[in-house]
Amino acid sequence: MATISKSIQGGEFLIRDTEAQDIFIPEEFTEEQRMMAQACQDFIDTEIEPRVEEIDSMKNPDLVPSIFKKAGDLGLLGITVPEEYGGLGMSFNTSMLIADIIGAAGSFSTTYGAHTGIGTLPILYYGTEEQKQKYLPKLAVGEWAACYCLTEPDAGSDANSGKTKATLSADGKHYLINGQKMWISNAGFADLFIVFAKIEEDKNLTAFIVEKTFGGITMNEEEKKLGIKGSSTRQVFFNDCPVPVENMLSERGNGFKIAVNILNIGRVKLGAGVLGGVRGVTSLSIKYSTDRKQFGVSINTFGAIKSKLAEMATKIFATESLCYRAGQDIEDRMGALAAEGLPDAEAKLKALEQFAIECAIAKVHGSEVLDYVVDQGVQIYGGMGYSADAPMERAYRDARISRIYEGTNEINRMLMVGMVLKRAMKGEINLFEPAMAVASELTSVPSFESIDASELFAVEKDILKKLKKVFLMVGGKAAMALQDRIEDEQEIMMNLADVMIEIYAAESAILRAEKIAMKNGEDSAKNQIAMAKIYLYEATDKIEAAAKEAIVSFAKGDEQKVLLMGLKRFTKPDFINVKELRRQVADYMIAQGKYPF
């Protein structure tokens, strides 16, 4: 675990070097955490896997609620709920690990995530002591199921524009809620609803804890969806639904802040939550490519197939690395803030807010790696990949929602860049001073300092430093040129986001591989080292393309030429033999018969 003195601030990875020993890697989970993960895997193997067809058909309305209750009996629904409220009181990164494993549960992972995340955490973090005592014990063991009612027909990404109203009753004892919510996961069997509504003409939403038995709640039939068919998704209507005034969550007008902060948790956990699924798809692809014969040999002997398998593994390795790095940074910040005297819930919320940038990166990177992996899985299966009789068809459909919920990837990209720029303007991140130094460097003679290439990752870390200069150069110049208009230039914002994402992912993969090598020796870590090098090689090309597109979008004349020359200087790759490295990684996985990292 990183020490508090070395604890990094959210977004500082862009301007600060991080040492391998200061990050957490998944290889460091304790025996207790691994036992909890195994219990979760056993639950999937016994309760989910044999029933995936039945779950997706939704013909038995009691099936998913009964599986949900069994998850509660095992403690899986109360991982981070404190023991005094009936939970297990485990760490934030442990909850990330469980989200990771449950990601292989298909539709049920949505059911699980909606309940344990956006359904339960608003009460845990914002509820009064009385509200926590009343509701958390029921939620932690699955006696009650929860859902989260924010989205409306005309209020999706712009959640604060919702029209649902809460009107105080004449006797002052209840709020009467009227409005419509849509895309509500778990609505079909939920006992408790976290509902966002506006009181009178308030600018911001207020949150309420609504029990199903309060009355005035009706629903449409289950939505017919492209994927995650076994999860309940309904429209919910509130018609003079009476909610006791003591069931207001937090303060009046604080609902939008609650929504934003809870979504930060959902985003980083969604990044981890794809991992169980992508590992499973990759392992199935390895097995199929071994069993499938063409031209008299297994198709996994073909270079094209090996390349696909290695690319799948490389992207998964990077997602794992960045998610657990971010998870531990969040946990360390929680501990530091609590040590400073902040109440537990406030410390957790401030830590999550601090790392909102990394939460958004995890969500975008994880969901796009998921889409990549399932697409390649279909391709490796060939014609069978398109058949509903093979597992790839369901995986392909189920994956697509991940780029939409918890904020679309487009929204998350713009959020992460907007947050970096706003923090820089407030002086919370010293971004402009390094950006000015890079601007000066563009007009100076390039230095030709020698690098000790014999030191593991010395070359790669030098490349990373230069890639960070790309963000500082392009982001700094774009901010100066566009000023207040930069957030209206969404294409440039998304270019900058892609640079940020690739820097964080590549650095996380390199630091993880380095730490494994430090512990086990370079030979034992040769495949992790290979994947880290492959990822950086590809990230360099992506960063160059995104930065070039941004530069020619806002700069002209001599300034454009200088920036493009600087970009060329800062994006010189290390010309490694990626073909051989991919073959090495693929051969190892084929020998193991699964994704083994």
N, C-alpha and C positions, 0 to 999 in steps of 0.2 A: 504494500500500500504506500502511495506517495505521502511524504511527510508534509505537514501543513506549511512549513517554511518554503517548500518548493512548489506549493500548490499553484497551479496556473489559473489565470482568469479565463472566462469564456471568450473565445475569439482570439486569444493571444497567440495561438499556434501560428498565426500569420506573421508574427514579428519576433517570436521567441523560439530558440532551439529547445528541444526536449530531449532528455537523456533516456535511454532504454530502461534504466533501473527505476525511473520515475513514473513509468506507466504500468498499469495492470494488464495482464494478458490472460486469456481463458485457461491456459495451462496451469495457472496458479490457484484455481478454485480449491477449496478445502475438501477434505473427505466428507464432511457433513453436507456441504453444498452439492457434491457429486451424488451422494446418497439421495438427496431430495430430487435431483434431476433424474436419477434412475427410477425413483418412485413415480415421477411424472411420466417417464417413458413407458413404464410397465402399465400405467393407467391407459395410455394411448393404445398400447399393444392389445390389451384385453377388452377395453370398453369402446374404443373408437374404430380401430382398424377392421375388426370383423363385421362392422355395421355401417360402413361408409355409404353403401347403396341405400340402406334403409333410412339413414339420417338424411341423405340428400333428397329422398323421395318425399319426405315430410308427411307420409301417409299415416304415421302413428304420432299424434300430437303430444303424447306423453313420453316419447323416447328421449328427446333432448333434455327436457326437464329432469328426467330420472338420471341421466348421465351427469348432468350438472350437479345434482344432489350428491352423487357419488364422489365427484371432484371435491365437493365441500367436506364430505366425511373424511377424505384423505388430507385435508388441510390445504389443498391447492388454491382455494379461493381466498385464503387469508394470509398469504405469504408475508406481506408487509404490514398487515393490521397488527397493532400492538397486542401483546398477550392479555392485557387487562380488558380488551374488548373481544376476546375470543379468537384472536389470530395467532400466528406463529412469531410475529415480531422480527422477521429476518431482514437482512440488509437490502439496500436498493439494488445492488448488483446481483444478489440472489434472485430478486424478482425479475431481473433481466434474463437470467439463466433459465428460469421457468418459462418465461415468455418465448424464449428461444426454442425450448423443447416442445412446447405446446404448439409451436408453429407448424409442426408436422400433422396436426389434427384436422386440417382442412377447415370445413365450415365451423367446427366446434371452436377453433381458435378465435374466431370472431365473437362467438358467444362468450367465451372465457374473457377475452380482452375487454369487451364492452362492460362486463360486470365488474371485474377486478380493477379496471382502470377508471374510465370516465363515469361508471356507475357508483363506485364505492369511494374513490379518493376525494371527491368534493366534500363529502361528509367528514372524512378523516382529517383533511387539511383545513376546512373552513367551518366545520360544525361546532356548535356549542357543546359543552361537556354533556349536557342532557341529551342532545341529539345523538352524540356518539354512543352514549350508554344505551339509548333506545334502539338504534338501527345497526350499528356495526356488528354486534354479536350475531344477529340474524344473517347479515350479508357475508360474514367471514366463514360461516359453516354451510352456506347454501340453503338455509331455511327460507330465505327470501332471495329473489333475483332482482337485479337493478338494471335500469336503462337510463339513457341520457337524451333529453329532448331539447335540442338546440336548433337544428336545421328546419327551415320552413320553405314553402314553395318559392318564395321570392327572397329568401335569406339563406344563402349557402356560404360561400367564402366571406361575404359581407354579413356575418352573423349578427352584428349589432343593429341591423336594420329590421329585425324581426318585428312582426305586428301583433304577436300574442300579448294580451293585456291582462293585468291583475288589478282588480278594483276592490277597495276596502268595503266590506259590508257595512250596513247602517249601524249595526251594534259594535263595530270595531273589532270583532273577534275573528273574522275570516277575511281572506282575500278570495275573490271569485275570479278564477282564471278562465279566459275564453280565447281560443285560437286553434291553430292547426300546426302540427309538426310532421315531418316526413323523414323517411330513411332511418327509422328508429330501430336499432338493433336490440333484440331481446324483448321488444314490446309485446309480442304475443303471449309471453308467460311471465312478464315482470310483475312484481309485487310493489315495487317502488320506482318512482320516476323523478329524476332530477330535471326540473322544468325551468326554462328561462323565459321571462316575460317582462314587459315594461309596465311600471306603475304610473298612471296618469300620463303626463307628457314628458316623462324622464328621458334624458338623452341616452342613458345606458340601461342595460338589462339588469334585472334582479333575479336571483336564483331561489327556487323553492324546492323543498322535499315533499313530494306528493305520494301518498299511499293510494293504491288502486281502489281500496275500499272507501275512499272519500266520496266517490260517486262523480257523475258528470263526465266520465271518460268513455269514449267510444273509439272504435278502430275500423279501418278498412281491412279487407282480406290480406293475406300474406302477399307481398310483392313477388312477381315472377322475375327472377334475376338471371343474368348471364352466368354467374358463378356463386360460390358460397351458398348454394341452394338450401343447405340444411340449417342455416341460421335464420332466425325469425327477424323479418324486416317489415314493419307496418307503418302506415300513417296513423297518427293519434290525434283525436279531436277532443278539446276541452270545452265543455258547455256549462258555464256557471259551476265549475268544479270548486268546491269550498275547501280552502286550505287554511288551517289554523295559523294565526299570525306568528305563533312561536315556531312555525315550520319554515319561516324565511331563513335562507342559508346565508350567513354572513350579514352584511349590511345592505340596505337599499342602494341600488345602483352599482353594486359591486359584482354583478353577474358576469359582465364582459371580462373583467379581470380574472374571475374564476375560470371562465371558459378558456381563456388564453393560456393560463398556467397549467390547467389540467391537460390541454392539448400538447404542451411541451412534453409532459410525461408520456402521453400516447404516442408522440412522434419517436422518441428515442426507443420506446419499447416496441414500436412497430419495426424499427430497424433490426432489433434483435429477434423480433417475432417472425421474420421471414426465414431465419437460419435453419430451424428444424426442417422446414419444407424444402429449402434448396439443397440441403445435404441429402435428404431422402431422394429427391429427383436425380441428383448426381449419382448416388449409389445405384439407383435403378438403371440409369443410363449405362453405367459401367457393366452391370450384370447383363443387360440386354446386348450390349456391344460384344460381350464375351460369348454369349450363346448364339447370336445371329451369325450365320455363315453365308458368305458370298464368295464366288470364285474359289471355293474350297477352303477358305480360311475365315476365322473370326474377323468381323469388321473392325475390332479394336486393334488390329495389326496395321490398319491404314493410317497414314499420317494425318489425313483430314479429320478423322475421328479422334485421334490422339490430341490434335490441336484444340478441338472443341472441348474435350474433357478437361484438358489443362486450363483452358480459359475459364471454364465454369469454376474450377477449384480456386484459381487465382483471385477471381472476383469475390468468391465466398470468403476466402482467407482475409481479404481486405475489409470486408464488411464486419466479420467477426472482430477483427483487430480494432477498428474504429469504434464499434458499439461498446465493447467492454472497456476500452480506454476512456470513452466519454462517461460510461456508467460509473466507473471508479472515481473519476474527477468530480462528478456530481456528488457521490457519496462522501468523498474527502471534504468537499465544500460544506456539506451538511454538518459534518462533524466539527469543522472549524467554526462555523457560525453558532452551533450549539455550545461550543466551548466558550464562546464570547458572551454567552448568557441569553441568547435568543430562545424563545420557546420552541419545542421540537417541531411543531407543524410549520411555524414561520421560518425556521432554519431550512427545512426541506423545500419550501416554496421559493425562498430566495436563492437557494442553490440551483434549483431547476431553472429559474429565471436567468441566473448568471450564465448558464450553459445552454440557453435557448438556441444559440447558433449551431452548436454541435448536435442538439436534438433534431433540428431541421435537416442537417447534413445526414444524420443516421437514417432518417425517414426516407429522404430522396434516394440516397445511395442504396439502401437495402431494398426498397421497392423496385428500383430499376435493375438491380442485380437479380432479383426474383424473376422479373419478366424475361431477362436475358437467359437465365438458366432453364426456365420451363420451355422457352422457345427452342433452345438447343436440344433439350430433352425430346421434344416432338420430332425434331429433325433427325436425331440419332435413331429414334424408333422408326423413322420413315413412314410408310403407309400405316403401320400399326399405331403410330403416334397420333393419327387422326381418328382412330377408332375409339368409340366409347367403351370398348371391351378392355382397353389398355389404360394404365394409370395416368398417362400424360395428358389425355383429353381433359380430365377433371382438373389437374394441376394447372393447365394452361388457362382454363376459365376462371378458376378460383384466384389466380394470381393478379388478374387485371384490376381488381378493386384497390389494391394496395397503393397505386399511384394517385388515387382519388381521395380516399378517406384520411382523416387527421390533417386536412388541408391538402389541396392538390399540390403536385410537385412544382407546378408553376408558381403558386402562391408561396410555397416554402422557399423556393429559390429567391424570390424577391424579398421575402422576410429576412433571410439570413444576411443578404447584402445590406438591406436597409438598417438592420440592427448594428452591423459593423460600423457603418457610416455615422449613425446616430451616437454610438458610444464614443467614436473618435471625436465627434463635435463636442461632446460633453467632457472630454478629457479622461474618460474611463479606460480607453485603450490608446496608447501612444502610437497612433498610426501615421500621423502627418509628418512627424520628425523623420522616421525611417523612409517615408515616401519622398521627402525632400532630398534625403541623402542619395536615394536611387536616382532621382532626377539630375542631381549633380554628377553622378557617376556616368550618366549617358554621354556627357560632353567631355569626359576625361579619357585618358589613355587606358585601355583595358589592362588589368594586372594579369600576370602570367605566373602566379604562385604555383609551385609544384605541390602535388597531392601525393601522399604516401599511399599508393594504390594497394599496397600489401595489407593495409589495415582494413578489416571487414567494414564494408559500407562507407568507406571514406569518400569514394567517388560519388556514390549515390547521395550522401548527405550534402556534398558540395552542389550537386544538381538541385537538390531540394531547396537549398538556400537561394539559388538563382530563380527557381520557380516562385518562391515567395516574393522575390523582387518583381516578378511579372505582375503579380496582383497589386503590389504597392505602386508600380509604375503606371499601370493602366487604370487602376481604381483611383489613384491620386489625380491623374490628369483628367479623367472623366468627371470626377467631383468638381475640379476647378473649372472645367469648361462648361459643364451643365448646371452646376450649383443646385438650386432648389428644384430644377427640372429633371434631375437625374432619375427620380422615382417614376417619372412619366415615361422614361425611355426603357420600357420593360425588356426589350431585346438585349440592351447593353447590361441591364441588371442581371439577366439570366446568363449572359456570357461570363460576367464576373463571378456569379455563383458557381458555374462549372469549374472555374479556376480554383475557387475555394474548396470545393468538394474533392477534387482530384488531389490537391495538396494534402488535405487532411487524411484522405484514404491512403495515399502512397506513403506518407510519413508514418502512419499507424502500422502499416504492413512491415515497413523496414524496421521500426523499433521493436515490434513483436519478434520478428525473425532474429534480430540481433540479441534480444534478451534470451530467446531459446538457445541460441548458439553460446551465449555466455554461460548458461547453466549446464548444457549438455554437450558442448563441443560443436565445432562447425560441421563435422562430418555427419553427426546425428541430425543437424538442422539443415542439411543441404537442400532438401526440397522446399522448406519454408524460405530459405535464402533465395532459391530460384524463383519462387512465386513473387517475392517482394521485388526482385529485380525486373521480372516481367511486368509487374503492375506499374512500376515507375517508368519503364520504357514507354508503355502505352499512354500513361497519364501525361507524359511530356508532350506527346503529339496532340492529345486532346486540349491541353492547356494552350499550346501554340495556336491551334485553330480557333479556339474561343477568344483568345486575346486579340488575334489578328482581326477577327470579325468586329470586335468592339472598337479597336483602334480606327479602322477605316469608316466606322459609323459616326465618330465625333471629331476626328482630327483631320486636318487638311494641310497641304503644302509641306513646308520644311518640317513642321512639327510632326506630321504623319511619318515622314521619312526617318526622323530621329527615333521615334517610338518603334517603328518597324525594325530598324537596325538594332535597337536595344533588345527587342523581342528575340531577334535571331541570336544575339549574344547570350541571352539568358535561357534559351531552350535547346542548347546543344545536348543531344543525348549521349549516353555511353553506348556505343554500337556493339551491343551484345548479340550473341546468336540465340535469338528467342526461339527459333525452331527447335534447337537441341534442348534448351531448357524446358520447353513445353513437353517434348518427348520424354525427358527425364521424369517430370512430374506425373505425366500420364502413365508411364510404365510402372511407376511405384503404386499408383492407385489401382491399376489393373491387377497387379500382383496381390494387393490387399483385398480386392473385390468390393471396395466401397470408398467413399470419401473418408480418409483416415486422419485428417489433421485436427 
